[in-house]
């Protein structure tokens, strides 16, 4: 089955062919660890996890690198604004390295909760300064740099392919631009490789370099670390759409200028934004929603992963709690259907694997395998693959062993950890039942009095705690929402 992805570089869907047969080298832009990742950031990492899982499902060995930016990233993707790490340190009254470690740990915890596979390497920018200096020295030797007011800048007019990824029109920009007020740049698109004279004095993290004591620009770290761990040319580079015109464009200029390679990366894949009231989710104001925020409201990380799986990675995803509630209801229904299948096979009490299932691979079974593979191989059409999963569950022509075998196989890509699901996951502890017993009694009373507004408010309150009410002949009971 042909595997194809939409390549931002060519603006078209292309058949995937790795540089080295059977192996994929992939780099994903990681977090700047000055604060928690918000759920918009995490949507991008979920998309990249689907990508890695699809590659592995197609029998590729994946070498996967995600960087940790703990130095050098300014609040503006160009060379303006305050250093995000310094800003975070001032906010919390800690050192840059202290907040970097704290938020790195928090990021890795979010990965685990969302069942995102850990990368092969998690390199930190602060530990790769020498590599950055070496790349800048190569750029200097190859004639791509100039010094201005103590800083070393990249001259974008020297690089032939600078406009390709972002579809930039530099001629138009240069005819209308007002180059920076201080006149430090030859071209508006030029960017700093090494700061020795920034407007922020007493910078916490500084290093010696051939150009003086200072610190690196943001873009150079990804070029240095990707080339160290993946080579000077590799298969896939990922990130959010906001990286296309500046950060990823500058990465290409640095790598191809330093290493005389073209192309630096064969396939560029970019995930669209999670939007909140039609605005981009950000790390300030009401739109700063973290995974912990969702958990405190009673949603599980897997429910958020499922929410993201229902929209293609190249489409904006509108976030609202109503939409998340709908996804939670769907995920809960999916959970219960799969538990019912496990129960029929006697596999509902503990974790089970494919080895515990007796399979008769009928033509129908094989057709579903083919449909699923076609879906995921068509530029990661995860929403369509979820549709295939639901068809498998409802198809009466498949026996339960075939159904569960297909479900377990599909989950290698979907990543919902279905093998570990047990019926006990629905059980509410006695302590929790006692805690909410008064609310259930109040709801029963409201229903008897036809006070539907109060009854609905209690139902919604329990729902926010991750609990659903089941009404039966012997009264109401509680179940966990999955």
Rosetta blueprint (number, residue, H / E / L):
1 X L
2 X L
3 X L
4 X E
5 X E
6 X E
7 X E
8 X L
9 X L
10 X L
11 X L
12 X E
13 X E
14 X E
15 X E
16 X L
17 X L
18 X L
19 X L
20 X E
21 X L
22 X L
23 X E
24 X E
25 X E
26 X E
27 X E
28 X E
29 X L
30 X L
31 X L
32 X E
33 X L
34 X L
35 X L
36 X L
37 X L
38 X E
39 X H
40 X H
41 X H
42 X H
43 X H
44 X H
45 X H
46 X H
47 X H
48 X H
49 X H
50 X H
51 X H
52 X H
53 X H
54 X H
55 X H
56 X H
57 X H
58 X L
59 X L
60 X L
61 X E
62 X E
63 X E
64 X E
65 X E
66 X E
67 X L
68 X E
69 X E
70 X L
71 X L
72 X L
73 X L
74 X E
75 X L
76 X L
77 X L
78 X L
79 X L
80 X L
81 X L
82 X L
83 X E
84 X H
85 X H
86 X H
87 X H
88 X H
89 X H
90 X H
91 X H
92 X H
93 X L
94 X L
95 X L
96 X H
97 X H
98 X H
99 X H
100 X H
101 X H
102 X H
103 X H
104 X H
105 X H
106 X H
107 X H
108 X H
109 X H
110 X H
111 X H
112 X H
113 X H
114 X L
115 X L
116 X L
117 X L
118 X L
119 X L
120 X L
121 X E
122 X L
123 X L
124 X E
125 X H
126 X H
127 X H
128 X L
129 X H
130 X H
131 X H
132 X H
133 X H
134 X H
135 X H
136 X H
137 X H
138 X H
139 X H
140 X H
141 X H
142 X L
143 X L
144 X L
145 X E
146 X E
147 X E
148 X E
149 X L
150 X L
151 X E
152 X E
153 X E
154 X E
155 X L
156 X H
157 X H
158 X H
159 X L
160 X L
161 X L
162 X L
163 X L
164 X L
165 X L
166 X L
167 X L
168 X L
169 X L
170 X H
171 X H
172 X H
173 X H
174 X H
175 X H
176 X H
177 X L
178 X L
179 X L
180 X L
181 X L
182 X L
183 X L
184 X L
185 X L
186 X L
187 X L
188 X L
189 X L
190 X L
191 X E
192 X E
193 X E
194 X E
195 X E
196 X L
197 X L
198 X L
199 X L
200 X L
201 X L
202 X L
203 X L
204 X L
205 X L
206 X L
207 X E
208 X L
209 X L
210 X L
211 X L
212 X L
213 X L
214 X E
215 X E
216 X E
217 X L
218 X L
219 X H
220 X H
221 X H
222 X H
223 X H
224 X H
225 X H
226 X H
227 X H
228 X H
229 X H
230 X H
231 X L
232 X L
233 X L
234 X E
235 X E
236 X E
237 X E
238 X E
239 X E
240 X E
241 X H
242 X H
243 X H
244 X H
245 X H
246 X H
247 X H
248 X H
249 X H
250 X H
251 X H
252 X H
253 X H
254 X H
255 X H
256 X H
257 X H
258 X H
259 X H
260 X L
261 X L
262 X L
263 X L
264 X L
265 X E
266 X E
267 X E
268 X E
269 X E
270 X E
271 X E
272 X L
273 X L
274 X E
275 X E
276 X E
277 X L
278 X L
279 X E
280 X E
281 X L
282 X L
283 X L
284 X L
285 X H
286 X H
287 X H
288 X L
289 X L
290 X E
291 X H
292 X H
293 X H
294 X H
295 X H
296 X H
297 X L
298 X L
299 X L
300 X L
301 X H
302 X H
303 X H
304 X H
305 X H
306 X H
307 X H
308 X H
309 X H
310 X L
311 X L
312 X L
313 X L
314 X L
315 X L
316 X L
317 X E
318 X E
319 X E
320 X L
321 X H
322 X H
323 X H
324 X H
325 X H
326 X H
327 X H
328 X H
329 X H
330 X H
331 X H
332 X H
333 X H
334 X H
335 X H
336 X H
337 X H
338 X H
339 X H
340 X H
341 X H
342 X H
343 X H
344 X H
345 X L
346 X L
347 X L
348 X L
349 X L
350 X L
351 X L
352 X L
353 X L
354 X H
355 X H
356 X H
357 X L
358 X L
359 X L
360 X L
361 X L
362 X L
363 X H
364 X H
365 X H
366 X H
367 X H
368 X H
369 X H
370 X H
371 X H
372 X H
373 X H
374 X H
375 X H
376 X H
377 X H
378 X E
379 X L
380 X L
381 X L
382 X H
383 X H
384 X H
385 X H
386 X H
387 X H
388 X H
389 X H
390 X H
391 X H
392 X H
393 X H
394 X H
395 X L
396 X L
397 X L
398 X L
399 X L
400 X H
401 X H
402 X H
403 X H
404 X H
405 X H
406 X H
407 X H
408 X H
409 X H
410 X H
411 X H
412 X H
413 X H
414 X H
415 X L
416 X L
417 X L
418 X H
419 X H
420 X H
421 X L
422 X L
423 X H
424 X H
425 X H
426 X H
427 X L
428 X L
429 X L
430 X H
431 X H
432 X H
433 X H
434 X H
435 X H
436 X H
437 X H
438 X H
439 X H
440 X H
441 X H
442 X H
443 X H
444 X H
445 X H
446 X H
447 X H
448 X H
449 X L
450 X L
451 X L
452 X H
453 X H
454 X H
455 X H
456 X H
457 X H
458 X H
459 X H
460 X H
461 X H
462 X H
463 X H
464 X H
465 X L
466 X L
467 X E
468 X E
469 X E
470 X E
471 X E
472 X E
473 X L
474 X L
475 X E
476 X E
477 X E
478 X E
479 X E
480 X E
481 X L
482 X L
